[in-house]
Amino acid sequence: QVQFVESGGGLVQPGGSLRLSCAVSGSIFSIYSIEWHRQAPGKQRELVAAMTGGGSTTYAESVKGRFTISRDNVKTTAYLQMNSLKSDDTGVYFCAFPFTARNNRWGQGTQVTVSS
């Protein structure tokens, strides 16, 4: 069974940076797109970035130019580099495959708090 372990969150001031990691168990990592989602307090979970197995990327408009998704298929790990952080970026960040997201299967997530 696929498992996701997110890490790298924390408290950062506006304008700061964080790099999130997502370690994925199982041998199917390189086959599927990998996604980062976030859930802000009182809001629905939203997709912020995705990368296909071939390396194509998509981003939510709100994070374009500031966030960069990447993946290491050997380490079966995904990353989310977040720069120029804003208070609106505060939330719990999760990674997922598209099919695990559709089936509401998530790891524990990692908390990102942007505050002065």
C-alpha positions as CSV (number, residue, x, y, z in Angstrom):
1,Q,0.0,0.0,0.0
2,V,1.2,3.4,-0.9
3,Q,2.2,5.7,2.0
4,F,3.2,9.4,2.0
5,V,5.4,11.0,4.6
6,E,5.6,14.7,4.3
7,S,8.2,16.8,6.2
8,G,9.9,20.2,6.1
9,G,7.2,22.5,7.3
10,G,7.6,25.1,10.0
11,L,7.1,28.7,10.9
12,V,8.5,31.2,8.5
13,Q,8.3,35.0,8.1
14,P,6.6,36.5,5.1
15,G,9.0,36.5,2.2
16,G,10.9,33.5,3.5
17,S,11.4,30.1,2.0
18,L,10.8,26.5,2.9
19,R,11.5,23.2,1.1
20,L,9.0,20.4,1.7
21,S,9.8,16.7,1.1
22,C,7.5,13.8,0.6
23,A,8.8,10.3,0.9
24,V,6.7,7.8,-0.9
25,S,6.7,4.0,-0.3
26,G,6.2,1.5,-3.0
27,S,7.7,0.9,-6.4
28,I,5.1,2.8,-8.5
29,F,6.5,6.3,-7.8
30,S,8.0,6.9,-11.2
31,I,4.9,5.9,-13.1
32,Y,2.4,8.4,-11.7
33,S,2.1,12.2,-11.5
34,I,2.8,13.5,-8.1
35,E,0.8,16.3,-6.6
36,W,1.1,18.8,-3.7
37,H,-2.1,19.9,-2.1
38,R,-2.7,22.2,0.8
39,Q,-5.5,22.9,3.3
40,A,-5.8,26.2,4.9
41,P,-7.7,26.7,8.1
42,G,-11.5,26.7,7.4
43,K,-10.9,26.1,3.7
44,Q,-11.1,23.1,1.3
45,R,-8.0,21.3,0.3
46,E,-6.6,22.7,-2.9
47,L,-4.1,21.4,-5.5
48,V,-1.1,23.7,-5.7
49,A,1.4,21.9,-7.9
50,A,1.8,18.7,-9.9
51,M,4.5,17.0,-11.9
52,T,4.0,14.1,-14.3
53,G,6.3,11.2,-14.5
54,G,7.9,12.8,-17.6
55,G,8.6,16.0,-15.7
56,S,5.8,18.3,-17.0
57,T,4.6,20.7,-14.3
58,T,1.4,22.6,-13.5
59,Y,0.8,25.2,-10.7
60,A,-2.1,27.0,-9.1
61,E,-2.2,30.6,-10.2
62,S,-1.6,31.7,-6.6
63,V,1.8,30.0,-6.4
64,K,3.1,30.4,-10.0
65,G,6.6,31.9,-10.0
66,R,7.1,31.2,-6.3
67,F,6.8,27.4,-5.9
68,T,8.7,24.8,-7.7
69,I,7.8,21.1,-7.7
70,S,10.4,18.4,-8.3
71,R,10.9,14.7,-7.9
72,D,13.6,12.2,-7.5
73,N,12.4,8.9,-8.9
74,V,15.4,7.0,-7.4
75,K,14.7,8.2,-3.9
76,T,10.9,8.0,-4.5
77,T,10.7,11.5,-3.0
78,A,8.9,14.6,-4.2
79,Y,9.8,18.2,-3.2
80,L,8.1,21.5,-3.1
81,Q,10.4,24.6,-3.0
82,M,8.4,27.5,-1.7
83,N,9.8,31.0,-2.0
84,S,8.4,34.5,-1.3
85,L,6.0,33.0,1.1
86,K,2.8,34.8,2.0
87,S,0.4,34.5,4.9
88,D,-2.1,33.0,2.5
89,D,0.3,30.1,2.0
90,T,-0.3,29.0,5.6
91,G,-1.8,25.5,5.8
92,V,-1.1,21.8,6.0
93,Y,0.6,20.5,2.9
94,F,0.1,17.0,1.6
95,C,1.4,15.0,-1.3
96,A,-0.5,12.5,-3.3
97,F,-0.9,10.6,-6.5
98,P,-4.0,11.7,-8.5
99,F,-5.8,8.4,-7.7
100,T,-5.0,8.6,-4.0
101,A,-6.3,12.1,-3.8
102,R,-9.5,11.2,-5.6
103,N,-9.9,8.4,-3.0
104,N,-9.2,10.8,-0.2
105,R,-6.1,8.9,1.0
106,W,-3.6,11.2,2.6
107,G,-0.5,11.2,4.8
108,Q,-0.2,13.2,7.9
109,G,0.8,16.3,6.1
110,T,3.3,19.0,7.2
111,Q,2.2,22.3,8.7
112,V,3.4,25.5,7.1
113,T,2.8,28.8,9.0
114,V,3.7,32.1,7.5
115,S,3.6,34.8,10.1
116,S,5.7,37.7,11.4
